[in-house]
Amino acid sequence: MENFNKTDCLALTIRKEHRLVVINKAVKRTVIISVKTILAAICLTLLNVFI
């Protein structure tokens, strides 16, 4: 029975780590897209001011 508990605990740990990796990737991707969008908006604004 103790072996089963260790396996279950390991599975939960791996599952938790996987969720953290997925969340971390999603946050990083969101930040990258937001920065690109802001830079594009600034560039378009500058172009509109000078043209």
C-alpha positions in Angstrom: 0.0 0.0 0.0 2.9 2.4 0.7 4.3 1.9 -2.8 0.9 2.9 -4.2 1.0 6.1 -2.2 4.5 7.0 -3.4 3.4 6.4 -7.0 0.3 8.5 -6.5 2.3 11.3 -4.9 4.8 11.2 -7.8 2.0 11.4 -10.3 0.5 14.4 -8.5 3.9 16.1 -8.4 4.4 15.6 -12.1 0.9 16.8 -12.9 1.5 19.9 -10.8 4.9 20.6 -12.5 3.2 20.2 -15.9 0.5 22.7 -15.0 3.1 25.2 -13.9 5.0 24.8 -17.1 1.8 25.3 -19.2 0.9 28.4 -17.2 4.4 29.8 -17.4 4.4 29.4 -21.2 1.0 31.0 -21.5 2.1 34.0 -19.4 5.3 34.4 -21.4 3.5 34.2 -24.7 0.9 36.7 -23.6 3.6 39.2 -22.5 5.4 38.8 -25.8 2.2 39.4 -27.8 1.3 42.4 -25.7 4.8 43.9 -26.1 4.7 43.4 -29.9 1.2 44.9 -30.1 2.3 48.0 -28.1 5.4 48.5 -30.2 3.3 48.2 -33.4 0.8 50.7 -32.1 3.7 53.1 -31.2 5.2 52.7 -34.7 1.8 53.3 -36.4 1.2 56.4 -34.3 4.6 57.8 -35.1 4.0 57.1 -38.8 0.7 58.8 -38.7 2.2 61.9 -37.0 4.9 62.3 -39.6 2.9 61.5 -42.7 
